[in-house]
Amino acid sequence: MGASDYSKPIPTVTAELAPFYQGAQRGELVLQRCRSCGTHRFPPRELCSPVSGRGEIFSFNVMHQVYHPGFAGEVPYAVVLVKLEEGPKITSNLVGLAPSDIRIGMKVRVVFERISDEVTLPKFQPA
């Protein structure tokens, strides 16, 4: 699939985010980890470390309104805040489950959706 076939907004790949998206292309969820204290951080800054890709639903919203035409065929859909096992929280989508079945604390794992040659998005599914 090329970027021209993708109708939703595509994230800008900045220098700081490049390792995140390169990891996603390899099928790895890669986050920054401090060399001094070992804390994982997102969004990334200057370095990155792979993480397990496992976590739990910390919060979520079900979108019923179309805010961008690329999402028109998907409403209602869920935007989730996942707390990763390593500590950081990441905003994404939950796939493979109806929004009405999502629960806070639900265990999830990362899956990857390649949308162009440059961008692969990490999403989550029930674990």
MIKEZA-915278 format. One record per residue: x, y, z of N, C-alpha, C in turn. Coordinates in Angstrom, 3 decimals. Layout:
N
[[X Y Z] [X Y Z] [X Y Z]] ...
This chain:
127
[[0.853 -1.175 0.000] [0.000 0.000 0.000] [0.893 1.230 0.000]] [[0.634 2.167 -0.847] [1.386 3.411 -0.880] [0.682 4.481 -0.083]] [[1.418 5.541 0.261] [0.841 6.626 1.041] [-0.328 7.267 0.300]] [[-0.296 7.265 -1.038] [-1.380 7.877 -1.798] [-2.677 7.074 -1.699]] [[-2.596 5.782 -1.308] [-3.785 4.941 -1.145] [-4.385 5.059 0.254]] [[-3.699 5.723 1.156] [-4.111 5.827 2.549] [-4.816 7.158 2.738]] [[-6.102 7.142 3.155] [-6.890 8.368 3.181] [-6.899 9.077 4.537]] [[-6.270 8.486 5.557] [-6.236 9.106 6.885] [-4.974 9.955 7.021]] [[-4.916 10.852 8.004] [-3.709 11.655 8.187] [-2.515 10.746 8.493]] [[-1.371 11.045 7.906] [-0.152 10.264 8.119] [0.777 11.068 9.024]] [[1.298 10.450 10.078] [2.210 11.173 10.971] [3.456 11.659 10.234]] [[3.992 12.775 10.696] [5.254 13.285 10.171] [6.388 12.545 10.856]] [[7.315 12.018 10.075] [8.457 11.288 10.625] [9.582 12.289 10.850]] [[9.710 12.760 12.100] [10.787 13.680 12.469] [12.026 12.860 12.810]] [[13.147 13.521 12.993] [14.388 12.834 13.364] [14.203 12.072 14.680]] [[13.485 12.679 15.629] [13.266 12.022 16.922] [12.354 10.810 16.797]] [[11.382 10.863 15.889] [10.437 9.758 15.723] [10.910 8.688 14.744]] [[11.962 8.963 13.965] [12.431 8.001 12.961] [12.724 6.628 13.557]] [[13.444 6.497 14.692] [13.686 5.158 15.246] [12.390 4.436 15.635]] [[11.391 5.177 16.103] [10.095 4.604 16.456] [9.453 3.956 15.235]] [[9.425 4.698 14.104] [8.807 4.167 12.893] [9.674 3.105 12.215]] [[10.996 3.218 12.318] [11.876 2.171 11.780] [11.671 0.868 12.544]] [[11.512 0.958 13.863] [11.221 -0.222 14.676] [9.899 -0.845 14.278]] [[8.885 -0.001 14.053] [7.572 -0.514 13.645] [7.674 -1.251 12.313]] [[8.501 -0.747 11.383] [8.683 -1.437 10.103] [9.306 -2.820 10.304]] [[10.123 -2.981 11.337] [10.738 -4.283 11.643] [9.809 -5.163 12.480]] [[8.661 -4.616 12.891] [7.753 -5.366 13.748] [8.136 -5.281 15.213]] [[8.840 -4.207 15.602] [9.227 -3.991 16.996] [8.641 -2.672 17.478]] [[8.126 -2.648 18.706] [7.715 -1.399 19.328] [8.944 -0.871 20.053]] [[9.477 0.261 19.599] [10.741 0.793 20.094] [10.479 2.117 20.802]] [[10.906 2.204 22.064] [10.760 3.436 22.831] [12.099 3.842 23.414]] [[12.174 5.108 23.759] [13.368 5.640 24.401] [13.494 5.100 25.819]] [[14.735 4.806 26.235] [15.006 4.432 27.626] [16.241 5.188 28.088]] [[16.144 5.815 29.233] [17.246 6.585 29.800] [18.400 5.649 30.158]] [[19.592 6.009 29.728] [20.769 5.189 30.041] [21.143 5.260 31.515]] [[20.777 6.341 32.179] [21.124 6.496 33.589] [20.196 5.721 34.520]] [[18.875 5.930 34.360] [17.928 5.332 35.309] [17.144 4.164 34.736]] [[17.195 3.961 33.419] [16.482 2.846 32.809] [15.018 3.109 32.524]] [[14.519 4.312 32.766] [13.117 4.641 32.537] [12.822 4.750 31.049]] [[11.733 4.103 30.609] [11.274 4.229 29.226] [10.443 5.495 29.104]] [[10.583 6.183 27.951] [9.828 7.424 27.734] [9.222 7.435 26.343]] [[8.038 8.031 26.250] [7.411 8.297 24.967] [6.652 9.603 25.095]] [[6.750 10.541 24.167] [7.391 10.408 22.867] [8.917 10.396 22.978]] [[9.593 9.877 21.931] [11.044 9.748 21.957] [11.746 11.095 21.845]] [[13.012 11.076 22.277] [13.823 12.285 22.157] [15.106 11.985 21.392]] [[16.134 11.426 22.047] [17.404 11.230 21.361] [17.832 9.775 21.230]] [[17.258 8.865 21.979] [17.644 7.464 21.895] [16.412 6.598 22.054]] [[16.543 5.293 21.777] [15.371 4.426 21.845] [15.747 3.028 22.307]] [[14.778 2.318 22.847] [14.965 0.952 23.306] [13.709 0.155 22.993]] [[13.840 -1.067 22.466] [12.638 -1.889 22.244] [11.948 -2.210 23.570]] [[10.637 -2.314 23.520] [9.857 -2.718 24.694] [9.032 -3.942 24.315]] [[8.390 -4.542 25.287] [7.689 -5.813 25.080] [6.494 -5.709 24.134]] [[5.854 -4.542 24.081] [4.634 -4.410 23.287] [3.400 -4.891 24.032]] [[3.570 -5.261 25.304] [2.441 -5.716 26.128] [2.061 -4.603 27.106]] [[0.770 -4.529 27.384] [0.306 -3.533 28.338] [-1.154 -3.747 28.651]] [[-1.784 -2.675 29.123] [-3.214 -2.745 29.445] [-3.877 -1.428 29.089]] [[-5.176 -1.508 28.846] [-5.947 -0.303 28.546] [-6.000 0.552 29.803]] [[-5.465 1.758 29.701] [-5.471 2.705 30.817] [-6.697 3.609 30.730]] [[-7.053 3.972 29.488] [-8.209 4.825 29.237] [-8.592 4.665 27.763]] [[-9.797 5.083 27.411] [-10.184 5.035 26.001] [-11.360 5.961 25.742]] [[-11.501 6.333 24.475] [-12.642 7.104 23.984] [-13.197 6.391 22.775]] [[-14.488 6.376 22.636] [-15.116 5.829 21.440] [-15.541 7.022 20.590]] [[-15.007 7.065 19.376] [-15.270 8.166 18.468] [-16.514 7.849 17.629]] [[-17.519 8.702 17.726] [-18.757 8.533 16.974] [-18.879 9.575 15.862]] [[-18.114 10.656 15.974] [-18.157 11.731 15.011] [-16.995 11.579 14.037]] [[-17.173 11.986 12.804] [-16.120 11.925 11.794] [-15.346 13.245 11.834]] [[-14.119 13.205 12.358] [-13.286 14.402 12.432] [-12.352 14.504 11.228]] [[-12.170 13.404 10.503] [-11.358 13.385 9.287] [-12.018 12.396 8.331]] [[-12.145 12.738 7.052] [-12.845 11.860 6.112] [-12.242 10.456 6.012]] [[-10.961 10.298 6.315] [-10.331 8.985 6.245] [-10.900 7.993 7.244]] [[-11.558 8.490 8.286] [-12.125 7.622 9.319] [-13.629 7.400 9.152]] [[-14.228 7.972 8.107] [-15.683 7.940 7.932] [-16.246 6.524 7.943]] [[-15.554 5.578 7.355] [-16.048 4.210 7.289] [-15.793 3.390 8.530]] [[-15.178 3.992 9.554] [-14.814 3.238 10.750] [-15.571 3.629 12.009]] [[-16.342 4.712 11.975] [-17.059 5.114 13.187] [-18.168 4.120 13.493]] [[-18.392 3.779 14.749] [-17.579 4.178 15.892] [-16.289 3.346 15.976]] [[-15.217 3.998 16.428] [-13.944 3.318 16.643] [-13.345 3.830 17.945]] [[-12.432 3.048 18.496] [-11.852 3.396 19.795] [-10.451 3.968 19.636]] [[-10.192 5.016 20.391] [-8.841 5.538 20.585] [-8.479 5.161 22.014]] [[-7.383 4.404 22.156] [-7.024 3.886 23.467] [-5.717 4.490 23.973]] [[-5.604 4.599 25.278] [-4.361 4.954 25.940] [-3.881 3.679 26.614]] [[-2.769 3.137 26.113] [-2.226 1.876 26.623] [-1.076 2.185 27.562]] [[-1.148 1.626 28.767] [-0.009 1.700 29.687] [0.826 0.454 29.449]] [[2.026 0.661 28.914] [2.908 -0.463 28.619] [3.477 -1.059 29.897]] [[3.855 -2.329 29.865] [4.440 -2.991 31.034] [5.646 -2.222 31.558]] [[6.370 -1.559 30.650] [7.578 -0.831 31.046] [7.280 0.528 31.662]] [[5.996 0.963 31.643] [5.620 2.198 32.312] [5.032 3.299 31.455]] [[5.602 3.607 30.273] [5.041 4.708 29.496] [3.646 4.406 28.967]] [[2.942 5.460 28.624] [1.621 5.334 28.012] [1.717 5.761 26.556]] [[0.974 5.084 25.694] [0.986 5.378 24.266] [-0.459 5.397 23.763]] [[-0.786 6.410 22.956] [-2.119 6.524 22.364] [-2.124 5.789 21.034]] [[-3.158 4.984 20.810] [-3.233 4.187 19.597] [-4.677 3.787 19.358]] [[-4.857 2.752 18.550] [-6.175 2.174 18.294] [-6.179 0.731 18.760]] [[-7.357 0.253 19.123] [-7.541 -1.150 19.479] [-8.234 -1.819 18.307]] [[-7.684 -2.925 17.824] [-8.254 -3.648 16.686] [-8.714 -5.022 17.150]] [[-9.663 -5.587 16.417] [-10.114 -6.939 16.708] [-11.119 -7.046 17.831]] [[-11.719 -5.930 18.227] [-12.686 -5.955 19.318] [-13.658 -4.789 19.140]] [[-14.933 -5.045 19.345] [-15.926 -3.971 19.255] [-15.686 -2.958 20.371]] [[-15.859 -1.664 20.092] [-15.654 -0.654 21.134] [-16.470 -0.926 22.402]] [[-17.649 -1.507 22.275] [-18.480 -1.776 23.453] [-17.888 -2.860 24.363]] [[-16.914 -3.634 23.866] [-16.310 -4.700 24.660] [-15.001 -4.294 25.328]] [[-14.554 -3.056 25.148] [-13.298 -2.583 25.735] [-13.507 -2.315 27.221]] [[-12.542 -2.702 28.027] [-12.593 -2.478 29.472] [-11.252 -1.922 29.960]] [[-11.312 -0.987 30.903] [-10.100 -0.494 31.549] [-9.405 -1.689 32.211]] [[-8.090 -1.766 32.061] [-7.321 -2.865 32.637] [-7.180 -4.068 31.717]] [[-7.892 -4.073 30.580] [-7.817 -5.175 29.628] [-6.380 -5.306 29.117]] [[-5.862 -6.526 29.106] [-4.508 -6.795 28.623] [-4.495 -6.744 27.101]] [[-3.467 -6.083 26.550] [-3.327 -5.934 25.104] [-1.885 -6.188 24.694]] [[-1.720 -6.413 23.384] [-0.371 -6.546 22.826] [-0.323 -5.809 21.500]] [[0.865 -5.382 21.131] [1.038 -4.585 19.920] [0.919 -5.444 18.666]] [[0.347 -4.835 17.633] [0.341 -5.361 16.264] [0.719 -4.165 15.383]] [[1.139 -4.434 14.156] [1.629 -3.351 13.313] [0.865 -3.284 11.999]] [[0.506 -2.052 11.589] [-0.172 -1.820 10.321] [0.737 -0.970 9.435]] [[1.239 -1.569 8.365] [2.083 -0.839 7.417] [1.180 -0.033 6.499]] [[1.363 1.293 6.498] [0.501 2.143 5.681] [1.234 2.777 4.506]] [[2.569 2.763 4.529] [3.368 3.271 3.412] [4.769 2.694 3.555]] [[5.644 3.027 2.607] [7.023 2.556 2.681] [7.767 3.173 3.857]] [[7.318 4.330 4.347] [7.991 5.012 5.443] [7.319 4.829 6.795]] [[6.021 4.579 6.830] [5.287 4.591 8.097] [4.550 3.272 8.321]] [[4.835 2.663 9.474] [4.095 1.516 9.989] [3.580 1.934 11.356]] [[2.279 1.778 11.586] [1.683 2.229 12.843] [1.518 1.094 13.832]] [[1.971 1.278 15.078] [1.662 0.287 16.106] [0.225 0.475 16.571]] [[-0.512 -0.617 16.594] [-1.866 -0.638 17.128] [-1.906 -1.770 18.143]] [[-3.002 -1.948 18.823] [-3.078 -2.963 19.861] [-4.289 -3.848 19.656]] [[-4.173 -5.092 20.140] [-5.282 -6.038 20.113] [-5.320 -6.738 21.462]] [[-6.473 -7.323 21.805] [-6.544 -8.033 23.079] [-5.459 -9.118 23.155]] [[-4.863 -9.253 24.329] [-3.786 -10.246 24.516] [-4.366 -11.614 24.775]] 
